Amino acid sequence: VDAHALIDVHTHVVPASFPAYLGRHFDAPWPSTVPAQACHRHVMVSGKVYRTVSHQCWDCSVRIADMESQGVGRQVLSPMPELLSTWMAPEDGLALCGYLNEVIAAMVAEAPERFIGLGAVPLQDVGLAIRELDRAVHQLGLAGVEIGSNVNGTAIGDPSLLPFFEAAADWGAAIFVHALRPSGMDRLVGPPTLEQVVAFPGEIGLAGAALITGGTLARLPGLRLALSHGGGTLGALLPRMQHAWQHLPQVREALPIEPLQGARRMYVDDLVYDGPAIRRLLDVFGDDRVMVGSDYPFSIMDRDPAGRLSDLNLDEAVLQRLRHDNAERWLFTA
Amino acid sequence: VDAHALIDVHTHVVPASFPAYLGRHFDAPWPSTVPAQACHRHVMVSGKVYRTVSHQCWDCSVRIADMESQGVGRQVLSPMPELLSTWMAPEDGLALCGYLNEVIAAMVAEAPERFIGLGAVPLQDVGLAIRELDRAVHQLGLAGVEIGSNVNGTAIGDPSLLPFFEAAADWGAAIFVHALRPSGMDRLVGPPTLEQVVAFPGEIGLAGAALITGGTLARLPGLRLALSHGGGTLGALLPRMQHAWQHLPQVREALPIEPLQGARRMYVDDLVYDGPAIRRLLDVFGDDRVMVGSDYPFSIMDRDPAGRLSDLNLDEAVLQRLRHDNAERWLFTA
């Protein structure tokens, strides 16, 4: 693989199987898989099918064949977000995250020139999350972890989570914030999938805003953190936040750095399905902050992330930043 | 006033005083005002200061002087959104909305060449809301009404509200949807004003999305409806909604028209505080759908809405649409 080939930072993994639940909590929503149609398995949670997924989720050779056809050189692997399971008891979350981290590390070991691994931590218990982050990065060799955009409803910009982000910054672990269990569910009118389609972008936007207004990004300039889905609605919130910071004393006093400066300390993927919307990401976050993300292999995925970028007719140097350099910097800066 | 002068569609009114509460509900959050510093009054709700406002909120001559200095020809008057009071008992809501409508009609009567009135309806009771809409439009001569983005947590795209929108479409009443009591409050980290700064855009974006996915806009092509705050985050949601409509059968089957087509049946104001963000509104909604809005006279207002548009160096014909024609069409098309 060309060392400068395209890196897709937003791809997900589901293990083919899970160990039996060995915890002590009655009715813990521990996942399992059962066979479905050829090459597919149902992910079962609490006795119901959560999602039916294909072998693309766990089979490295299938993924690599898809990458070849997509023009993707490397994939960043992260768990299917629902598996982050912050709603479980902390010790169960630790057990599940530990297993996910081993599965992802094993996939990376199968094709280290193709895959970069992001693991999981039980963020419902900051101490345990830091412990598992340590193991994921220092023992299993993962580049960092994926976290949800909230922890059981608490915004990730809440000061209670600062010790976790401090550890990530200290250890140079990349953090991928993915929309999960979004706010605004009671405002949706339509099929259940609107959770992902309509509510996810607002949820990740609010997560980014809270990292700015809560001071996390101001305190930890070395934190390397990326938001899923192009930062969702954050780009649309920023001009208003910036205006409020300039004109409302109570906002200015509360925010140690201006909102736009905070936003530009983060990375975002380009999973916005639209050329002009990607251009807007470049304007808002800067062309050193935007990376390629596809949501592979789920049904909502962007099927041609490389082509979508090529169609923008960007400067070759800018294109190379988006295709490769920004991801490399986010994941691996010492 | 020049008949083609700039129309500011997003300005608010607070009456200088309210009648005493005459309802039968103990502890109803009925508003009142008490004197504050010179030219100001506190709006009191449930024994607390909700907001301290100036005579700009009720004094036509003060408003007209401000309009002269801003280059604004006409203002569309709508109630301070918190006064919409959908959380009150329906008969109390009807009484308060009726009073607001009379106050706003009286302000319009003072300077009809300067002011266009939007009233209020008790949307917590669809039957009463239709009754008051009838009175507001047909007896008081208002151009339409302002409504909140949700009714006590129910999205305004919910089918239960269709009869109200049908009446508005039948009577040619303009509807201004304003963010109110937003979702996502538990995701905010920072001062209380982040409700307006960070949560409002997501709330109005979800309201617009629900009007699309719930089918309201598909069923009522003649409905003339505008979203506050540039539609909030709706522009950021649309490419993802559009992608889902193209690729996910369950979304396509549920939506009678494609999301972008639904979006372009609405109008939006340009209250996004940023030239490139206004340009994005033009791309998303079309230059026949964007109007000037300032949030006058509240502290977060855009102080120079005319200048912000001029700075964009738009084509003169487009500029005239944004400054005047689109608002005229939204408000007054037969």
Interface residues (C-beta under 8 A of the other chain):
Chain A: N150 G153 T154 A155 G157 D158 P159 S183 G184 D186 R187 L188 V189 G190 P191 P192 T193 L194 V197 V198 A199 F200 P201 G202 E203 G205 L206 A207 A209 A210 T213 G214 H229 G232 T233 G235 A236 L237 P239 R240 M241 Q242 H243 A244 H247 L248 Q250 V251 E253 A254 L255 V272 Y273 D274 P276 A277 R280 D283 S299 I300 D302
Chain B: N150 G153 T154 A155 G157 D158 P159 S183 G184 D186 R187 L188 V189 G190 P191 P192 T193 L194 V197 V198 A199 F200 P201 G202 E203 G205 L206 A207 A209 A210 T213 G214 H229 G232 T233 G235 A236 L237 P239 R240 M241 Q242 H243 A244 H247 L248 Q250 V251 E253 A254 L255 V272 Y273 D274 P276 A277 R280 D283 S299 I300 D302
